[in-house]
């Protein structure tokens, strides 16, 4: 198992990406803490992980509440001896399907500030419990395609990438790696591929990645197999976004 005996916190674990990543981490032997804002949805994911033989616990915590985040991270570290992996799958509360010309600055800037605040808090809070043992901090990002009507989403993703690079530079000497996953979105199982002309119809392999494929990439990035991978974008777009 690639993550045997590791302790991982997945923030935003009740969402589709977060749940898939949490399940994959548990499958590979990690003790997974599912963090989010709603206990009911977190408990459902935890039950699925336990039914599959994995170890999972839940915690209701808001990533915008720094004091609560610090207290929760300290609790996890005290119980397990530290934190090995942090994965950010939180949403950015973006507003889409409106041209920038018709959008208020507040609506445009909200996902940018949310993305930066959430990941800054996640990274700085968990990194303190990785000092002296190493660790991995991962985030779910978005594409670099030129797609209209996405509001502040692209700017938020670009800012997130910049933050990850700086975190990698400062945390690297402590043995802590930082990377982000780039995906053009993941369709539900059995979904019909995008029609011709759809801006997301660009993957060279003819489809977008499944949630499980995203989760498997996260496992690799969190494992010792990726021991020299940091300040890195993990491109899962199937060629829609060239490196």
N, C-alpha and C positions, 0 to 999 in steps of 0.2 A: 504494500500500500504506500502510495507516494506521500501521504500526510500523516502517517502513523504517529499517534501521541501528540500531535500538534494541537494547540488551542486557537480556534479561529472565531472571530466575531464578524458576522455578516449584518451590516446595517441596511435597512430597507429589505429585510429578509422575507417579508410577506408578498412582495411583488413577484412577477413572473421570473425576472432575471435573478433576483435575490434568492428566491426559493430554489431555483435550479442550481445555483452556485452552492448554496448551503447543503443541498442534498448530495452534490458531487463531492464536496469537502468531507462530509460524513462517510460517504462510500469509500473514500480513500483513507479512512482511519482517524480523521480529525475529530476532536471534541468541539462541537459547533454551538455557539451562542447566537440565537436569532434575535436581533434587536430591531425594534420598530415602534410605531405609535399605537397599534391596536392589538391587544392581547388575543382576541378571538381569532384573527387571521394568522397570527404568529403560531398559536397553538395548533392550528390545522397543519401547518408546515412541519412543526415539530413532531406531531403524531405520524405523519407520513415518513419522516426520517427514522423514527423509532421502529415503525412497522417494518422497515427495510433492514433493521439491525444496527442502525447508527445511533450515535449519542448526541442528543440535542437538548438545549434548555432555552427558555425564552426570557426576554427582558423588555419591558415597556420603557423606552427612553427616546427623547426628542433630540436629534443631533444639533438643534439650534440652542439647546440648553447646556452651556459649557459645564456648569457645576454638576448637573446630573450626569453628563457624559464622563467627567472625571471620576465621580463616585462609582459609577458602574464599571468602568475600566479597572479601577483599583480593586473592586470586589471580585471581578473575574480573575485578575492577576493573583490575588491573594489565595483564591481557591485552587488555582492550577499551577502556580509558580511563575506565571508570566503570560504574555500574549505573543503568539507567533505570527498570526495572520489577521489583517483587517481588510475587509472588502466593502467598498462603498457602492451600494446599488440604490441609493436614495433618489427620489425624483426631484426635479428642479422647479416645479410649479410654473411651467412655461405656458405662454399663450400663443397659439398657432392659428393658421388660416386667416391671418390679417396682414395686409401689406404694411411695411414699416411706415409708409407715408400716412397711414391712418391709425398708427399705434401711439399710445401715450408713452412717454419716457419711462414711467414707473413700471408699466407692463413689460416693456422691453428689457429693462435692467433687472427685474426681479429674478429671473432664472440665473443671471450672471452672479448676483450677490448670493443667492441661495447655494449655487454650486460651490462657490469659493468658500463661503462660511462653513458649509457642511463638511467639505473635505479638509479644510484647514483644521477644524475641530477634531474630526476623526483621526487625522494623521498625527497631530501634536499630542492628543490625549493617549492614543495607543502606543506611540513611539516611546514614550517614557517607560513603558513596561517591556520594551524590546531591547533597551540598552543593556549591554553586557551579555546578550544571548543571540542578538540578531533577530530579524523578522522581515515580513513582507507586507507592504501596504499597496492595495490595488483599488482602482476605481473603474467604474463603467462610464465610458465617454461616448461621444457621438462622432458623426462623420465630418469630413472636410469637403464634402461635395458642395457645389453651388446650387442649392435648392431654395426656391422662393417660399415665402409664407411660413417660415419657421420662427419668426419673431426673434427673440434673443438667444435661441438655442445654440446656434453656431458659435456665437461669441462666448457663451457659457462654456461650451466644450473646449474652445481654444484657451480660455482662461484656466480651465481645469488642467489642461496639458501643461501650461506654463507653470502652474503651481506644483504639479508633480515633478517637473524637471528640477525646480529649486529644492523641493523636499529631498529628492534623490541626491543632489549635490551636498546638502548639509547632513543628511542622515547616513550617507554611504560610509563615512569613516567609522560609524558605529555598527557596521554590518547589517544595516537595514536597507532593503531594496524597495523601490517605488516604481510602479508601472501602471498603465491604463489600457483598457481594452476598447478597441474601436469597432463598432458594429453599425450596420445600416438599418438595424431593427430586425426583430425575429418574428416570423409569422407563426400563428398557431399551427399545431400539427394538422396536416391535410389541407392547409390553406391553398387557394389558387394562386399561382405565381402572378406578379404584377403584369398588367397589360402593357403592350407596346406603347411607348410614349410616357409611361409613368417614370418620374425621376428616380425611383428606386428600382427600376428594371435593369440597372447597370451591372450587377455582378456577372463576371465572366463565366462563372460556373452555372449561371442560369437560375440561381435561387439565393435567398438570404440564409444566414446560418440559423439553425434551430437553437432553442434555449439550451438544450443539452450540449450542443457543440460549443456554445459560449462558455458554459460551465466547465467543460473539459479543458478548454484553453485556460480558464482561471486556475484549475487544478495544476496544470503544468507550470504556470507563472508563479504559483505559490510554493512549488516544490523545489527540492534541491537540484532537480534536473535543469532549472533555470537560474542556477546559482550566480551567474555573471550577468544576468539580465536586469538592468535598472535604467532609470530615465528613459524608458522604452515604451513605445506605442505598439500594442499587439493588434495587428490589422486582421480583422475577421470579416472583411467586407466582400470576400470572394472576388477581389479585383475591381470592385466598383470604385474604390479609392486607391490609386496606385501609390506605392511607397516612393 
